[in-house]
Amino acid sequence: MMYLTRVQIELGGALYAGLTDAYAWHQSLWTAFPGRDGAKRDFLSRVDERGRQQEALVLSPIAPTPRTWGRWETRQVVSGFLRHTRYAFALRANPTIKRVVRDDSGERRKNGRRTRICGADELRAWIERKAADSGFRVEEGYTVSDPVDQICWRCRRKVVHARVDYQGVLTVTEPEAFQRAYCTGIGPAKAFGFGLLLLRPLRQEGR
């Protein structure tokens, strides 16, 4: 069972609440799930500016407790929502590739180094590879935005990610893998507002 929440707040109210970037949003949204100190943050989020207000979408396995700031609206994701074959989709992602890092002796370190992907062909290869791993394929004609630097501050340290927006139509090939990907997100940097797959079911021809 999953829940999708929309939070809307005027720009002035967002500034007053300390919602200055995607990571600050993530930190504040975590307070809507009280009593889970030490637990893994298992929700996904995305923040957009719409005119003179900000809007956050939150996908979570439990319903959040609305905070005192903003307008909160939560609805349950019905079981049949993920049983369609085709969807219009939107994904805000941080496409990266993990590079091998070796120590002074030449031994491969356990954790590699993530580097951003910027080339048009590489960005398309990234989403198509992630789609195959996530139980769907993207249909021809999907769009890929140019990478944009997204700047956040974490513990007074500047953090920069390459933000890329994908939009188009997808076809589900492996329903179980697709449902897992929807619930857990796609790609890295989820704490910075990436990985939430927005979906709109499409009616199949002949129905």
Secondary structure, DSSP 8 states (H G I E B T S, - for coil): -EEEEEEEEEHHHHHHTT--SHHHHHHHHHTTS-S-TTS----EEEEEEETTEEEEEEEESS-----SSSEEEEEEE-GGGGG-SEEEEEEEE--EEEE--B-TTS-B-SS-EEEE--SHHHHHHHHHHHHHHTTEEE-TT-EE---EEEEEEETTEEEEEEEEEEEEEEEES-HHHHHHHHHH-SSS-GGGT---EEEEE---TT-
